[in-house]
Amino acid sequence: MKNDPESYQDMVVKGTLTQYLNEVAESAEEDMERLIRAQAAQDGTDENLKRTDPMKWVGLMNNCKAQAEEILLTELIYS
């Protein structure tokens, strides 16, 4: 539906816009979780680090989340 006013209007008329947006949001959340897990694994951010140095773990996880958000924004909104 990207940049397609006709599809948007069609969904509004049929009442399917909310369902579509919910599906997009769910898919984005799943992608976000997948990207965060992948980045954390790549950086070595694991449960052991969480136990031994919780502040470092939080900082690294926040970085992973920020990177995942940037990727998703680029893919879903800016492209």
All heavy atoms as an XYZ file, in Angstrom:
627
protein
N       0.818     -1.188      0.000
C       0.000      0.000      0.000
C       0.862      1.251      0.000
O       0.367      2.344     -0.081
C      -0.915     -0.007      1.219
C      -1.842      1.195      1.226
S      -2.907      1.253      2.628
C      -2.164      2.580      3.508
N       2.127      1.130      0.051
C       3.042      2.237      0.171
C       2.747      3.323     -0.867
O       2.791      3.080     -2.060
C       4.461      1.712      0.015
C       5.504      2.611      0.555
C       6.830      1.926      0.443
C       7.586      2.111      1.712
N       8.849      1.470      1.711
N       2.445      4.531     -0.394
C       2.196      5.685     -1.258
C       1.133      5.424     -2.308
O       1.277      5.819     -3.456
C       3.501      6.132     -1.925
C       4.534      6.572     -0.918
O       4.206      7.190      0.077
N       5.776      6.245     -1.164
N       0.074      4.785     -1.933
C      -0.996      4.477     -2.873
C      -2.319      4.992     -2.319
O      -3.003      4.301     -1.565
C      -1.060      2.967     -3.117
C      -2.063      2.577     -4.177
O      -2.697      3.476     -4.762
O      -2.207      1.375     -4.416
N      -2.683      6.230     -2.685
C      -3.912      6.822     -2.143
C      -5.171      6.013     -2.447
O      -6.096      5.985     -1.636
C      -3.982      8.192     -2.828
C      -2.604      8.480     -3.283
C      -1.958      7.149     -3.553
N      -5.205      5.346     -3.580
C      -6.387      4.551     -3.923
C      -6.559      3.376     -2.968
O      -7.672      3.086     -2.532
C      -6.295      4.063     -5.369
C      -6.444      5.175     -6.387
C      -6.263      4.693     -7.808
O      -6.312      3.470     -8.048
O      -6.069      5.551     -8.686
N      -5.459      2.699     -2.656
C      -5.537      1.585     -1.715
C      -5.962      2.077     -0.335
O      -6.752      1.432      0.352
C      -4.194      0.871     -1.602
O      -3.883      0.210     -2.790
N      -5.426      3.231      0.051
C      -5.795      3.814      1.339
C      -7.295      4.086      1.390
O      -7.983      3.694      2.340
C      -5.003      5.100      1.569
C      -5.470      5.896      2.755
C      -5.130      5.506      4.048
C      -6.267      7.022      2.599
C      -5.567      6.218      5.152
C      -6.709      7.741      3.692
C      -6.358      7.340      4.960
O      -6.797      8.043      6.046
N      -7.810      4.759      0.380
C      -9.237      5.073      0.338
C     -10.085      3.804      0.326
O     -11.119      3.729      0.984
C      -9.569      5.933     -0.891
C      -9.092      7.349     -0.775
C      -9.763      8.092      0.363
O     -10.905      7.839      0.718
N      -9.026      9.019      0.961
N      -9.623      2.810     -0.421
C     -10.340      1.532     -0.493
C     -10.412      0.882      0.885
O     -11.461      0.371      1.290
C      -9.655      0.610     -1.502
C     -10.446     -0.643     -1.770
O     -11.675     -0.533     -1.996
O      -9.837     -1.733     -1.748
N      -9.300      0.904      1.625
C      -9.278      0.316      2.966
C     -10.173      1.093      3.926
O     -10.841      0.498      4.784
C      -7.852      0.258      3.508
C      -7.007     -0.777      2.857
S      -5.380     -0.777      3.628
C      -4.600     -2.101      2.743
N     -10.190      2.407      3.794
C     -11.039      3.226      4.653
C     -12.508      2.878      4.403
O     -13.283      2.663      5.332
C     -10.784      4.735      4.416
C     -11.847      5.575      5.105
C      -9.397      5.123      4.908
N     -12.871      2.795      3.130
C     -14.265      2.505      2.769
C     -14.670      1.107      3.243
O     -15.759      0.910      3.776
C     -14.473      2.657      1.241
C     -15.828      2.114      0.821
C     -14.320      4.112      0.828
N     -13.786      0.133      3.059
C     -14.097     -1.250      3.441
C     -13.937     -1.501      4.939
O     -14.323     -2.556      5.440
C     -13.195     -2.220      2.680
C     -13.501     -2.298      1.208
C     -12.570     -3.278      0.537
C     -12.872     -3.376     -0.955
N     -11.920     -4.285     -1.625
N     -13.307     -0.563      5.640
C     -13.098     -0.745      7.075
C     -11.956     -1.684      7.411
O     -11.931     -2.277      8.489
N     -11.000     -1.837      6.499
C      -9.876     -2.755      6.741
C      -8.576     -2.043      7.076
O      -7.552     -2.693      7.275
C      -9.653     -3.646      5.500
O      -9.365     -2.820      4.372
C     -10.864     -4.512      5.216
N      -8.600     -0.723      7.145
C      -7.369      0.029      7.405
C      -6.777     -0.313      8.768
O      -5.575     -0.546      8.891
C      -7.619      1.529      7.291
C      -6.397      2.423      7.514
C      -5.321      2.117      6.481
C      -6.785      3.886      7.464
N      -7.619     -0.366      9.793
C      -7.127     -0.665     11.142
C      -6.474     -2.041     11.188
O      -5.397     -2.205     11.771
C      -8.263     -0.582     12.173
O      -8.818      0.734     12.129
C      -7.770     -0.882     13.574
N      -7.094     -3.016     10.565
C      -6.528     -4.363     10.531
C      -5.170     -4.345      9.834
O      -4.210     -4.949     10.314
C      -7.468     -5.323      9.807
C      -6.921     -6.726      9.685
C      -7.822     -7.634      8.858
O      -8.924     -7.258      8.488
N      -7.336     -8.827      8.576
N      -5.076     -3.653      8.717
C      -3.820     -3.561      7.977
C      -2.736     -2.909      8.834
O      -1.609     -3.408      8.918
C      -4.021     -2.760      6.685
C      -2.734     -2.472      5.962
C      -2.091     -3.461      5.222
C      -2.143     -1.219      6.040
C      -0.897     -3.211      4.571
C      -0.952     -0.957      5.395
C      -0.337     -1.945      4.663
O       0.854     -1.685      4.033
N      -3.078     -1.803      9.483
C      -2.102     -1.101     10.316
C      -1.659     -1.958     11.497
O      -0.480     -1.942     11.882
C      -2.679      0.226     10.791
C      -2.917      1.259      9.693
C      -3.610      2.487     10.273
C      -1.626      1.633      8.995
N      -2.580     -2.721     12.082
C      -2.220     -3.624     13.171
C      -1.259     -4.707     12.698
O      -0.319     -5.075     13.406
C      -3.464     -4.254     13.794
C      -4.247     -3.279     14.644
O      -3.707     -2.293     15.138
N      -5.530     -3.532     14.800
N      -1.491     -5.223     11.492
C      -0.592     -6.235     10.930
C       0.793     -5.660     10.682
O       1.806     -6.307     10.967
C      -1.170     -6.797      9.633
C      -2.391     -7.663      9.834
C      -3.101     -8.025      8.539
O      -2.607     -7.651      7.452
O      -4.153     -8.682      8.618
N       0.852     -4.439     10.177
C       2.143     -3.786      9.938
C       2.867     -3.565     11.261
O       4.068     -3.824     11.386
C       1.959     -2.460      9.176
C       3.247     -1.667      9.144
C       1.467     -2.727      7.760
N       2.149     -3.109     12.277
C       2.745     -2.871     13.593
C       3.263     -4.170     14.204
O       4.371     -4.207     14.762
C       1.728     -2.218     14.522
N       2.490     -5.233     14.098
C       2.910     -6.532     14.635
C       4.163     -7.031     13.917
O       5.108     -7.511     14.552
C       1.782     -7.544     14.494
C       2.084     -8.882     15.127
C       0.913     -9.846     15.006
O      -0.238     -9.417     15.161
O       1.181    -11.039     14.762
N       4.175     -6.900     12.622
C       5.333     -7.320     11.841
C       6.571     -6.500     12.218
O       7.675     -7.040     12.369
C       5.038     -7.163     10.347
O       6.165     -7.463      9.585
N       6.386     -5.200     12.414
C       7.502     -4.337     12.800
C       8.041     -4.714     14.177
O       9.264     -4.718     14.393
C       7.066     -2.877     12.777
N       7.147     -5.034     15.106
C       7.589     -5.446     16.439
C       8.377     -6.756     16.383
O       9.404     -6.900     17.065
C       6.390     -5.601     17.374
C       5.805     -4.284     17.822
C       4.656     -4.462     18.803
O       4.706     -5.406     19.611
O       3.727     -3.644     18.746
N       7.917     -7.700     15.573
C       8.638     -8.964     15.419
C      10.015     -8.729     14.804
O      11.012     -9.308     15.251
C       7.831     -9.933     14.558
C       6.590    -10.456     15.231
C       5.677    -11.221     14.286
O       5.996    -11.339     13.081
O       4.628    -11.707     14.768
N      10.065     -7.881     13.796
C      11.351     -7.554     13.170
C      12.276     -6.881     14.168
O      13.479     -7.146     14.201
C      11.154     -6.652     11.955
C      10.525     -7.363     10.779
O      10.458     -8.621     10.802
O      10.090     -6.673      9.831
N      11.710     -5.995     14.987
C      12.499     -5.286     15.992
C      13.115     -6.268     16.981
O      14.313     -6.198     17.274
C      11.590     -4.292     16.716
C      12.268     -3.525     17.790
S      13.208     -2.209     17.083
C      13.099     -1.052     18.385
N      12.315     -7.188     17.479
C      12.827     -8.185     18.425
C      13.911     -9.043     17.788
O      14.935     -9.320     18.403
C      11.685     -9.055     18.936
C      10.719     -8.325     19.839
C       9.518     -9.162     20.230
O       9.539    -10.392     20.019
O       8.547     -8.572     20.744
N      13.692     -9.440     16.535
C      14.672    -10.256     15.824
C      15.982     -9.490     15.643
O      17.066    -10.016     15.898
C      14.112    -10.664     14.464
C      15.047    -11.520     13.633
C      14.481    -11.815     12.253
N      13.994    -10.653     11.534
C      14.759     -9.778     10.881
N      16.062     -9.927     10.875
N      14.229     -8.761     10.238
N      15.891     -8.230     15.245
C      17.091     -7.425     15.047
C      17.844     -7.188     16.356
O      19.073     -7.228     16.383
C      16.725     -6.083     14.402
C      16.328     -6.136     12.940
C      15.704     -4.812     12.508
C      17.526     -6.475     12.070
N      17.103     -6.946     17.433
C      17.749     -6.729     18.735
C      18.487     -7.996     19.171
O      19.637     -7.934     19.618
C      16.721     -6.297     19.803
C      16.233     -4.878     19.504
C      17.318     -6.376     21.203
C      15.073     -4.425     20.378
N      17.822     -9.154     19.031
C      18.478    -10.419     19.413
C      19.731    -10.667     18.576
O      20.777    -11.075     19.101
C      17.508    -11.585     19.269
C      16.507    -11.713     20.384
C      15.778    -13.056     20.358
N      15.175    -13.361     19.063
C      13.943    -13.035     18.693
N      13.170    -12.395     19.541
N      13.480    -13.362     17.503
N      19.638    -10.406     17.283
C      20.783    -10.640     16.397
C      21.942     -9.714     16.752
O      23.102    -10.149     16.811
C      20.371    -10.440     14.942
N      21.637     -8.447     16.991
C      22.698     -7.497     17.336
C      23.314     -7.835     18.684
O      24.531     -7.762     18.868
C      22.157     -6.065     17.342
C      23.214     -5.011     17.535
C      24.231     -4.985     16.413
O      23.871     -5.135     15.251
N      25.479     -4.818     16.749
N      22.479     -8.214     19.647
C      22.986     -8.574     20.968
C      23.898     -9.794     20.871
O      24.961     -9.839     21.505
C      21.826     -8.841     21.924
N      23.521    -10.780     20.086
C      24.347    -11.970     19.917
C      25.671    -11.610     19.257
O      26.732    -12.108     19.652
C      23.607    -13.012     19.091
N      25.611    -10.724     18.279
C      26.824    -10.319     17.580
C      27.779     -9.574     18.519
O      28.991     -9.742     18.443
C      26.464     -9.422     16.402
C      27.648     -8.967     15.582
C      27.219     -8.084     14.412
O      26.040     -8.019     14.072
N      28.168     -7.422     13.812
N      27.209     -8.762     19.417
C      28.025     -7.986     20.353
C      28.450     -8.779     21.584
O      29.207     -8.279     22.410
C      27.254     -6.747     20.823
C      27.028     -5.747     19.717
O      27.663     -5.868     18.653
O      26.202     -4.840     19.903
N      27.917     -9.987     21.747
C      28.236    -10.785     22.922
C      27.477    -10.347     24.167
O      27.901    -10.600     25.293
N      26.357     -9.682     23.961
C      25.527     -9.237     25.069
C      24.603    -10.385     25.454
O      23.641    -10.672     24.773
C      24.700     -7.998     24.644
O      25.574     -7.023     24.117
C      23.940     -7.427     25.816
N      24.939    -11.057     26.573
C      24.194    -12.250     26.955
C      23.788    -12.203     28.422
O      24.040    -11.218     29.117
C      25.013    -13.506     26.654
C      26.367    -13.502     27.360
O      26.599    -12.662     28.247
O      27.192    -14.364     27.017
N      23.153    -13.258     28.856
C      22.666    -13.335     30.237
C      23.820    -13.317     31.243
O      23.669    -12.812     32.355
C      21.812    -14.583     30.434
C      20.480    -14.527     29.703
C      19.600    -13.374     30.154
O      19.448    -13.179     31.384
O      19.074    -12.677     29.276
N      24.957    -13.858     30.866
C      26.115    -13.836     31.757
C      26.549    -12.394     32.022
O      26.830    -12.025     33.164
C      27.265    -14.650     31.164
C      28.417    -14.782     32.128
O      28.213    -15.012     33.317
N      29.624    -14.619     31.622
N      26.602    -11.586     30.989
C      26.947    -10.170     31.154
C      25.887     -9.469     31.995
O      26.212     -8.624     32.831
C      27.083     -9.488     29.793
C      27.440     -8.002     29.833
C      28.801     -7.787     30.493
C      27.431     -7.416     28.434
N      24.643     -9.844     31.811
C      23.550     -9.245     32.578
C      23.742     -9.493     34.075
O      23.476     -8.610     34.902
C      22.217     -9.833     32.118
C      21.002     -9.206     32.742
C      19.747     -9.818     32.153
C      18.488     -9.223     32.698
N      17.286     -9.820     32.102
N      24.209    -10.687     34.413
C      24.447    -11.020     35.830
C      25.700    -10.336     36.373
O      25.706     -9.849     37.499
C      24.590    -12.528     35.999
C      23.291    -13.291     36.003
C      23.491    -14.749     36.405
N      24.431    -15.451     35.548
C      24.123    -16.010     34.368
N      22.892    -15.936     33.922
N      25.031    -16.638     33.653
N      26.762    -10.313     35.561
C      28.037     -9.812     36.067
C      28.181     -8.301     35.998
O      28.843     -7.705     36.852
C      29.210    -10.457     35.301
O      29.089    -10.154     33.909
C      29.243    -11.959     35.529
N      27.592     -7.665     34.985
C      27.705     -6.213     34.828
C      26.393     -5.660     34.258
O      26.305     -5.338     33.071
C      28.885     -5.874     33.905
C      29.271     -4.416     33.942
O      28.507     -3.607     34.508
O      30.339     -4.070     33.389
N      25.386     -5.553     35.118
C      24.064     -5.156     34.631
C      24.031     -3.788     33.949
O      23.306     -3.594     32.973
C      23.181     -5.156     35.875
C      24.003     -5.599     37.006
C      25.394     -5.822     36.547
N      24.807     -2.836     34.421
C      24.793     -1.506     33.810
C      25.357     -1.545     32.391
O      24.829     -0.902     31.478
C      25.579     -0.508     34.668
C      24.907     -0.211     35.992
S      23.211      0.394     35.827
C      23.488      1.991     35.137
N      26.411     -2.300     32.188
C      26.980     -2.443     30.845
C      25.984     -3.150     29.936
O      25.796     -2.769     28.783
C      28.293     -3.230     30.903
C      28.966     -3.366     29.563
C      30.307     -4.064     29.679
C      30.956     -4.162     28.316
N      32.255     -4.859     28.386
N      25.322     -4.182     30.476
C      24.325     -4.926     29.696
C      23.197     -4.001     29.244
O      22.792     -4.022     28.090
C      23.768     -6.074     30.534
C      22.754     -6.900     29.819
C      22.984     -7.940     28.979
C      21.328     -6.738     29.871
N      21.795     -8.444     28.501
C      20.766     -7.723     29.031
C      20.487     -5.866     30.537
C      19.396     -7.846     28.849
C      19.123     -5.991     30.352
C      18.589     -6.976     29.524
N      22.701     -3.160     30.150
C      21.624     -2.225     29.810
C      22.090     -1.268     28.712
O      21.368     -1.016     27.745
C      21.146     -1.442     31.057
C      20.261     -0.269     30.664
C      20.416     -2.360     32.014
N      23.292     -0.751     28.852
C      23.820      0.162     27.844
C      23.937     -0.493     26.480
O      23.542      0.091     25.462
N      24.445     -1.709     26.450
C      24.590     -2.427     25.178
C      23.231     -2.773     24.580
O      23.034     -2.673     23.360
C      25.429     -3.689     25.373
C      26.914     -3.456     25.652
C      27.594     -4.769     26.034
C      27.597     -2.822     24.460
N      22.283     -3.170     25.421
C      20.946     -3.481     24.916
C      20.256     -2.224     24.378
O      19.552     -2.286     23.364
C      20.092     -4.142     25.996
C      20.531     -5.557     26.344
S      20.583     -6.680     24.929
C      18.855     -6.862     24.555
N      20.476     -1.089     25.031
C      19.916      0.164     24.513
C      20.516      0.498     23.144
O      19.807      0.975     22.252
C      20.146      1.316     25.490
C      19.214      1.266     26.674
O      18.167      0.634     26.628
N      19.599      1.929     27.751
N      21.812      0.236     22.980
C      22.450      0.449     21.676
C      21.848     -0.482     20.628
O      21.594     -0.062     19.495
C      23.963      0.228     21.759
C      24.672      1.347     22.468
O      24.153      2.449     22.588
N      25.872      1.064     22.941
N      21.634     -1.735     21.002
C      21.035     -2.702     20.074
C      19.640     -2.240     19.657
O      19.275     -2.314     18.475
C      20.946     -4.090     20.715
S      22.539     -4.870     21.011
N      18.869     -1.742     20.617
C      17.514     -1.269     20.324
C      17.561     -0.063     19.393
O      16.782      0.023     18.433
C      16.785     -0.916     21.617
C      15.375     -0.443     21.384
C      14.680     -0.097     22.675
C      13.281      0.424     22.378
N      12.628      0.946     23.561
N      18.468      0.869     19.647
C      18.576      2.065     18.805
C      18.957      1.693     17.376
O      18.412      2.246     16.415
C      19.589      3.034     19.398
N      19.874      0.740     17.234
C      20.273      0.302     15.898
C      19.113     -0.379     15.180
O      18.882     -0.149     13.989
C      21.468     -0.647     15.989
C      22.744      0.053     16.383
C      23.884     -0.913     16.647
O      23.686     -2.119     16.731
N      25.088     -0.379     16.774
N      18.380     -1.204     15.885
C      17.229     -1.890     15.291
C      16.165     -0.886     14.866
O      15.586     -1.000     13.783
C      16.657     -2.902     16.280
N      15.896      0.112     15.706
C      14.919      1.137     15.353
C      15.338      1.891     14.101
O      14.514      2.167     13.230
C      14.739      2.121     16.512
C      13.956      1.560     17.665
C      13.903      2.494     18.863
O      14.699      3.470     18.927
O      13.074      2.250     19.746
N      16.617      2.226     14.014
C      17.112      2.950     12.840
C      16.942      2.120     11.568
O      16.521      2.631     10.530
C      18.584      3.330     13.034
C      19.133      4.200     11.932
C      18.456      5.558     11.832
O      18.015      6.094     12.863
O      18.374      6.084     10.707
N      17.237      0.842     11.656
C      17.076     -0.048     10.499
C      15.616     -0.102     10.079
O      15.287      0.029      8.898
C      17.615     -1.457     10.814
C      19.133     -1.419     10.935
C      17.169     -2.465      9.756
C      19.746     -2.671     11.515
N      14.714     -0.295     11.046
C      13.295     -0.385     10.714
C      12.743      0.925     10.170
O      11.957      0.928      9.230
C      12.486     -0.823     11.929
C      12.619     -2.295     12.283
C      11.849     -2.614     13.554
C      12.133     -3.168     11.153
N      13.157      2.031     10.744
C      12.701      3.319     10.228
C      13.157      3.515      8.781
O      12.395      3.983      7.941
C      13.218      4.462     11.099
C      12.527      4.645     12.441
C      13.243      5.702     13.276
C      11.070      5.013     12.263
N      14.385      3.126      8.511
C      14.905      3.257      7.161
C      14.137      2.373      6.194
O      13.774      2.805      5.099
C      16.406      2.881      7.124
O      17.115      3.756      8.011
C      16.974      3.014      5.726
N      13.851      1.140      6.601
C      13.157      0.206      5.728
C      11.676      0.543      5.551
O      11.144      0.461      4.454
C      13.268     -1.213      6.271
C      14.637     -1.821      6.145
C      14.715     -3.211      6.735
O      13.703     -3.720      7.255
O      15.797     -3.807      6.678
N      10.996      0.913      6.631
C       9.549      1.092      6.576
C       9.100      2.500      6.229
O       8.060      2.677      5.600
C       8.918      0.695      7.910
C       9.023     -0.774      8.304
C       8.447     -0.993      9.691
C       8.314     -1.649      7.281
N       9.857      3.488      6.653
C       9.364      4.853      6.497
C      10.152      5.644      5.448
O       9.568      6.270      4.575
C       9.409      5.602      7.851
C       8.459      4.910      8.818
C       9.058      7.066      7.678
C       8.497      5.424     10.219
N      11.460      5.586      5.517
C      12.271      6.441      4.652
C      12.456      5.900      3.252
O      12.842      6.631      2.359
C      13.624      6.707      5.282
C      13.532      7.327      6.659
C      14.276      6.839      7.722
C      12.683      8.401      6.921
C      14.205      7.406      8.987
C      12.589      8.957      8.173
C      13.369      8.465      9.190
O      13.285      9.016     10.433
N      12.185      4.623      3.030
C      12.416      4.077      1.693
C      11.156      4.084      0.861
O      10.075      4.249      1.276
C      12.941      2.659      1.779
O      11.994      1.807      2.383
